[in-house]
């Protein structure tokens, strides 16, 4: 198996692993008709097979957009293929060759999925999580709120209002130009020093819990009024949050190892694109000189 085919097979196989249950080996109890084209039916299983063929790409498209796209593709395929069948193209040499290539790829993908899926156990996932968690290096994090405004004068005015008793979160919601955090009352959540631009990070990490910045903090984004809410040491995310990532990582490693084992036991001969022998490694070294 060439490197390019191996990468393609790996991507498709892992994409299939991540599909919903409906896209796995067990077909749904019913296979409803999702469209009719001149009386010919298109069933849900046909859409599911198209989804499997997309691999990891499927995860990048919102479900409400994905189904209509796949359905329209199936309808167009049904229309055009009917014309091709009428012209007896199913007996064409090119069609047969491409079908053979496609069958080989599909067989490889399904074999990998069937071989690897049972090996991705909860125990293996938990073991990998524990391994990663043990290597995790805690770092200082702070939780802060901020209000971002364009001018220093506006920031000074907000500081005065807060010191006079105004509610920081309410002002952030009303005045902050950072629309994302403004919805949360200016709350930025917990973050390490490296996550923020230097002037902001230095100011926030130099404050005590409950402190308000004594003056506006200038960055390339504007002027910030900062309130420090909390400090802590970072910790590994819970297993539930990273289970999918670890599952994919373990799956990739299992597939990669399986293919390496196959290659080690196989007799593989490689040639140039024109069918001629590949240059020997010694020849390549001479060419570099």
Secondary structure by P-SEA (a helix, b strand, c coil): ccaaaaaaaaaaaaaaaacccccccccccccccccccccccccaaaaaaaaaaaccccccccaaaaaaaaaaaaaaaaaaaaaaaaacccccaaaaaaaaaaaaaaaaaaaaaaaccccccaaaaaaaaaaaaaabbbbbbbbbcccccccaaaaaaaaaaaaacccaaaaaaccccccccccccccccccccccccaaaaaaaaaccccccccbbbbccccccbbbbcbbbbbbcccccccaaaaaaaaaaaaaaaaaaaaaaacbbbbbcccccccccaaaaaaaac
